[in-house]
């Protein structure tokens, strides 16, 4: 009787080969299906002719084109390029803040804002720029940063030809055209174009000057003001006047000085037409028209238009004396009447009248 084992082994080998061939065939078919899907997806992409950005939906492209045209058809008093932007914005009007930070308890109206905030506590920077390696906590921040490398400026001003890399920069710029001042001081009602200006203004009311120069003890409201001041203590003066060669530690001081040569006065009062070389001088002047007195005495109810006037007034309360200049030693003054008498022999007609 013949042994059936070899024929069985041969049959099993044939089955394995068949299975292997079928698996390969299935993989080829699967790859073809995936490639077909990719081709269809590529065909379905809607590409912007202005910047080359692509979208899977026609509506996405339509909303994107509003960025290039400057059109903002969706509004809530404030205008937006797309309806979902309005929806997100409307949450800012609601006091409801259901999303709480698990680290500090701060509330947010939107979950994405809460998640983004939480990264500031744990310093997660998982969005990395391929060009320079700089990392960011949010994809939006990385996207904004990458425009530095690409030079893309997709946000165009509706009023002039200026373009910007960020929508926030465009919004701030357009306030120059519209005159919008959305940030209001709750203490005096004054309005500002920018939040940073409001924050700086609030220090006027509080009198707080938390930044101190370790060289001379002068206090400042902002760290940038202290940083600029510190240049005074160094001998480095890299900015030279193109008219007289005088050197300055700070560029803004150099530019301000150069206006004295050109008599340029580009800061104009809208009320009376008076012109000034500096914005701060114009601002002080405008208080004559508005009657604004933002500098309030810490000891009484008096208010002043200028900080220097407030400081001089507060010395009445504190008894502090201003820093006295060192008395210079001058030679004895030769009396004027004796000088005139000495000239008489040479000028007999000179009449000398003494006033006692």
C-alpha positions as CSV (number, residue, x, y, z in Angstrom):
1,X,0.0,0.0,0.0
2,X,1.4,3.5,-1.0
3,X,2.1,6.2,1.6
4,X,-0.4,9.1,1.0
5,X,1.8,11.6,2.9
6,X,3.8,13.1,-0.1
7,X,0.6,13.8,-2.1
8,X,-1.0,15.5,0.9
9,X,2.1,17.7,1.4
10,X,2.1,18.6,-2.2
11,X,-1.6,19.5,-2.1
12,X,-1.0,21.8,1.0
13,X,1.9,23.6,-0.8
14,X,-0.4,24.3,-3.7
15,X,-3.1,25.7,-1.4
16,X,-0.5,28.0,0.3
17,X,0.7,29.3,-3.1
18,X,-2.9,29.9,-4.1
19,X,-3.6,31.8,-0.9
20,X,-0.4,33.9,-1.3
21,X,-1.3,34.8,-4.8
22,X,-4.8,35.8,-3.8
23,X,-3.4,38.0,-0.9
24,X,-1.1,39.7,-3.4
25,X,-3.9,40.3,-5.8
26,X,-6.1,41.7,-3.0
27,X,-3.3,44.1,-2.1
28,X,-2.9,45.3,-5.7
29,X,-6.7,45.9,-5.9
30,X,-6.7,47.7,-2.6
31,X,-3.9,49.9,-3.7
32,X,-5.7,50.7,-7.0
33,X,-8.9,51.6,-5.0
34,X,-6.9,53.9,-2.7
35,X,-5.2,55.5,-5.8
36,X,-8.6,56.0,-7.4
37,X,-9.9,57.6,-4.2
38,X,-6.9,60.0,-4.1
39,X,-7.5,60.9,-7.8
40,X,-11.2,61.6,-7.1
41,X,-10.3,63.6,-4.0
42,X,-7.8,65.7,-6.0
43,X,-10.4,66.4,-8.6
44,X,-12.9,67.5,-5.9
45,X,-10.4,70.0,-4.4
46,X,-11.4,73.6,-5.0
47,X,-8.3,75.8,-5.4
48,X,-7.9,79.5,-4.9
49,X,-6.5,81.2,-8.0
50,X,-5.1,84.0,-5.9
51,X,-2.9,82.1,-3.5
52,X,-3.1,78.4,-4.5
53,X,-4.8,77.2,-1.3
54,X,-7.2,74.2,-1.8
55,X,-10.5,73.3,-0.2
56,X,-12.6,70.1,-0.2
57,X,-15.9,72.1,-0.4
58,X,-16.8,74.9,-2.7
59,X,-18.2,76.8,0.2
60,X,-14.8,76.8,1.9
61,X,-13.3,78.4,-1.2
62,X,-16.1,80.9,-1.4
63,X,-15.5,82.1,2.2
64,X,-11.8,82.1,1.6
65,X,-12.1,84.4,-1.4
66,X,-13.7,87.1,0.9
67,X,-10.2,87.4,2.5
68,X,-8.7,88.5,-0.8
69,X,-11.6,90.8,-1.8
70,X,-11.9,92.3,1.7
71,X,-15.7,91.6,1.6
72,X,-17.3,90.8,5.0
73,X,-20.9,89.9,4.3
74,X,-21.6,88.2,7.7
75,X,-22.1,90.5,10.6
76,X,-23.1,90.9,14.2
77,X,-22.5,94.6,14.3
78,X,-18.9,93.4,13.7
79,X,-18.3,92.0,10.2
80,X,-16.8,88.6,9.3
81,X,-15.7,86.7,6.2
82,X,-17.6,83.4,7.0
83,X,-20.7,82.4,8.9
84,X,-18.9,80.1,11.4
85,X,-16.7,83.1,12.4
86,X,-19.9,85.0,13.4
87,X,-21.1,81.9,15.3
88,X,-17.8,81.8,17.3
89,X,-17.9,85.5,17.8
90,X,-21.4,85.5,19.3
91,X,-20.2,83.4,22.2
92,X,-18.2,86.4,23.3
93,X,-21.4,88.3,24.0
94,X,-22.7,85.6,26.3
95,X,-21.6,85.5,30.0
96,X,-21.7,81.7,29.8
97,X,-18.3,80.2,30.1
98,X,-18.8,76.4,30.5
99,X,-15.1,75.4,29.8
100,X,-12.9,75.7,32.8
101,X,-9.1,75.5,32.9
102,X,-8.1,72.5,35.1
103,X,-5.0,74.4,36.3
104,X,-6.3,77.8,37.3
105,X,-10.1,77.6,37.0
106,X,-10.3,80.4,34.3
107,X,-13.6,80.1,32.3
108,X,-13.9,80.1,28.5
109,X,-16.9,80.3,26.2
110,X,-15.2,78.0,23.6
111,X,-13.5,74.7,24.2
112,X,-10.7,75.3,21.7
113,X,-9.7,78.5,23.5
114,X,-9.7,76.6,26.9
115,X,-7.4,73.9,25.4
116,X,-5.1,76.5,23.9
117,X,-4.9,78.3,27.3
118,X,-4.1,75.1,29.2
119,X,-1.0,74.7,27.1
120,X,0.4,77.8,28.6
121,X,0.5,76.1,32.0
122,X,2.3,72.9,30.8
123,X,4.3,74.7,28.1
124,X,3.3,72.2,25.4
125,X,4.6,73.5,22.1
126,X,3.7,70.7,19.6
127,X,3.5,72.8,16.5
128,X,7.0,73.2,15.0
129,X,8.1,75.4,12.1
130,X,10.1,73.3,9.5
131,X,12.0,76.3,8.3
132,X,13.5,77.6,11.6
133,X,12.5,75.1,14.3
134,X,10.5,77.6,16.4
135,X,7.6,75.9,18.2
136,X,4.1,77.1,19.1
137,X,1.2,76.1,21.4
138,X,-1.4,76.4,18.6
139,X,-1.5,75.6,14.9
140,X,-2.9,79.1,14.2
141,X,0.2,80.6,15.7
142,X,2.5,78.4,13.6
143,X,0.5,79.3,10.5
144,X,0.9,83.0,11.3
145,X,4.6,82.6,11.9
146,X,5.2,80.7,8.6
147,X,4.1,83.8,6.7
148,X,7.3,85.4,7.8
149,X,9.2,82.8,5.6
150,X,6.7,82.8,2.7
151,X,6.1,86.5,2.6
152,X,2.4,85.9,2.2
153,X,0.1,88.9,3.0
154,X,-3.4,87.7,2.4
155,X,-5.3,90.3,4.5
156,X,-5.9,93.4,2.5
157,X,-7.2,96.7,3.9
158,X,-10.6,97.7,2.6
159,X,-9.7,101.4,2.6
160,X,-6.1,101.5,1.2
161,X,-3.6,99.3,-0.5
162,X,-1.8,97.9,2.6
163,X,-1.7,94.2,3.1
164,X,-1.0,92.2,6.3
165,X,0.1,88.7,7.3
166,X,-2.4,88.5,10.2
167,X,-6.1,89.3,10.4
168,X,-5.5,90.9,13.8
169,X,-3.0,93.4,12.3
170,X,-5.5,94.2,9.5
171,X,-8.2,94.9,12.1
172,X,-6.0,97.2,14.1
173,X,-4.9,99.0,11.0
174,X,-8.4,99.6,9.7
175,X,-9.3,101.4,13.0
176,X,-7.1,104.2,11.7
177,X,-9.5,104.6,8.8
178,X,-12.8,104.1,10.7
179,X,-11.8,105.9,13.9
180,X,-13.2,102.9,15.9
181,X,-12.1,102.9,19.6
182,X,-13.5,99.7,21.1
183,X,-11.5,99.8,24.4
184,X,-13.1,102.0,27.1
185,X,-11.7,103.1,30.5
186,X,-14.2,102.3,33.2
187,X,-12.8,105.1,35.5
188,X,-13.0,108.1,33.2
189,X,-14.8,106.8,30.0
190,X,-11.9,107.5,27.7
191,X,-11.7,105.2,24.6
192,X,-8.7,103.7,22.9
193,X,-8.0,102.0,19.5
194,X,-5.8,99.3,21.1
195,X,-6.0,97.3,24.2
196,X,-2.3,98.0,25.0
197,X,-3.1,101.8,25.0
198,X,-5.9,101.2,27.5
199,X,-3.7,99.1,29.8
200,X,-1.1,101.9,29.7
201,X,-3.7,104.5,30.4
202,X,-5.1,102.6,33.4
203,X,-1.7,103.0,35.1
204,X,-2.4,106.8,35.1
205,X,-5.3,106.2,37.4
206,X,-3.5,103.7,39.6
207,X,-0.2,105.6,39.7
208,X,1.6,102.3,39.6
209,X,5.2,102.3,38.3
210,X,6.4,98.8,38.9
211,X,9.6,98.9,36.8
212,X,12.6,100.6,38.5
213,X,16.0,101.5,37.0
214,X,18.8,100.0,39.2
215,X,21.1,102.8,38.0
216,X,19.2,105.9,39.0
217,X,16.0,104.7,40.7
218,X,13.6,106.2,38.2
219,X,10.3,104.3,38.0
220,X,8.4,103.4,34.9
221,X,4.9,102.1,34.0
222,X,6.1,99.7,31.3
223,X,9.1,97.4,30.9
224,X,9.8,98.7,27.4
225,X,10.1,102.3,28.8
226,X,12.6,101.0,31.3
227,X,14.5,99.2,28.6
228,X,14.7,102.4,26.5
229,X,15.7,104.4,29.5
230,X,18.6,102.1,30.3
231,X,20.3,103.2,27.0
232,X,20.8,106.6,28.6
233,X,23.2,105.1,31.1
234,X,25.4,103.5,28.4
235,X,27.8,105.5,26.2
236,X,26.6,103.7,23.1
237,X,24.9,106.2,20.8
238,X,24.4,104.4,17.4
239,X,21.9,106.8,15.9
240,X,23.4,109.9,14.2
241,X,21.4,112.9,12.9
242,X,21.9,113.2,9.1
243,X,21.8,117.0,9.4
244,X,24.3,117.8,12.2
245,X,25.8,114.5,13.2
246,X,24.6,114.6,16.8
247,X,24.3,111.0,18.1
248,X,21.5,109.4,20.2
249,X,21.1,106.3,22.2
250,X,17.5,105.7,20.8
251,X,16.2,105.9,17.3
252,X,13.0,107.7,18.3
253,X,15.0,110.5,19.9
254,X,17.1,110.8,16.8
255,X,14.0,111.1,14.6
256,X,12.4,113.6,16.9
257,X,15.6,115.7,16.9
258,X,15.8,115.7,13.1
259,X,12.4,117.4,12.9
260,X,13.9,120.4,14.5
261,X,16.1,120.8,11.4
262,X,13.2,120.3,8.9
263,X,10.6,122.2,11.0
264,X,8.3,119.2,10.1
265,X,5.1,119.3,12.1
266,X,3.0,116.4,11.0
267,X,0.8,116.1,14.1
268,X,-2.2,118.4,13.5
269,X,-5.0,119.3,16.0
270,X,-8.4,118.7,14.4
271,X,-10.0,121.4,16.6
272,X,-7.8,124.4,15.9
273,X,-5.3,123.3,13.2
274,X,-2.3,123.9,15.4
275,X,0.6,121.7,14.4
276,X,3.2,119.8,16.5
277,X,6.4,117.9,15.9
278,X,5.5,115.2,18.4
279,X,2.4,113.1,19.0
280,X,2.6,113.5,22.8
281,X,2.8,117.3,22.5
282,X,-0.4,117.2,20.4
283,X,-2.0,114.9,22.9
284,X,-1.3,117.4,25.7
285,X,-2.6,120.3,23.6
286,X,-5.8,118.5,22.8
287,X,-6.7,118.4,26.6
288,X,-7.2,122.2,26.3
289,X,-10.2,121.4,24.0
290,X,-11.5,118.3,25.8
291,X,-10.9,119.6,29.4
292,X,-9.5,116.2,30.2
293,X,-7.4,116.1,33.4
294,X,-6.2,112.5,33.7
295,X,-3.6,113.0,36.4
296,X,-5.3,113.0,39.8
297,X,-3.6,113.9,43.1
298,X,-3.2,111.1,45.5
299,X,-3.8,113.4,48.5
300,X,-6.7,115.7,47.4
301,X,-9.3,116.0,44.7
302,X,-7.3,118.1,42.3
303,X,-6.6,116.9,38.8
304,X,-4.1,118.0,36.1
305,X,-3.7,117.9,32.4
306,X,0.1,117.1,32.6
307,X,2.0,114.7,34.8
308,X,4.7,117.3,35.6
309,X,2.0,119.6,37.0
310,X,0.7,116.8,39.2
311,X,4.2,116.1,40.5
312,X,4.8,119.7,41.3
313,X,1.5,119.9,43.1
314,X,2.0,116.7,45.2
315,X,5.2,118.3,46.6
316,X,2.9,120.7,48.5
317,X,1.5,117.7,50.4
318,X,4.7,115.7,50.9
319,X,7.0,118.7,51.6
320,X,9.5,117.2,49.2
321,X,11.8,119.6,47.6
322,X,12.9,119.3,43.9
323,X,16.5,118.4,43.4
324,X,18.5,121.6,43.6
325,X,21.1,122.3,41.1
326,X,24.6,122.6,42.6
327,X,25.6,126.2,43.0
328,X,28.2,127.1,40.5
329,X,31.1,129.3,41.7
330,X,31.3,132.4,39.5
331,X,33.8,135.2,39.8
332,X,32.7,138.3,41.6
333,X,30.4,140.5,39.5
334,X,32.0,143.8,38.5
335,X,29.3,146.5,39.3
336,X,27.8,147.9,36.1
337,X,28.1,151.6,37.2
338,X,31.8,151.2,37.8
339,X,32.2,149.7,34.4
340,X,30.5,152.6,32.8
341,X,32.6,155.1,34.8
342,X,35.7,153.4,33.5
343,X,34.6,154.0,30.0
344,X,33.9,157.8,30.6
345,X,37.5,159.0,29.8
346,X,37.2,157.5,26.4
347,X,33.6,158.5,25.8
348,X,33.0,161.8,27.5
349,X,29.6,162.2,26.0
350,X,28.4,159.0,27.6
351,X,25.8,159.9,30.2
352,X,25.8,157.7,33.3
353,X,22.6,157.3,35.3
354,X,22.6,155.2,38.4
355,X,19.4,153.6,39.5
356,X,19.3,153.0,43.2
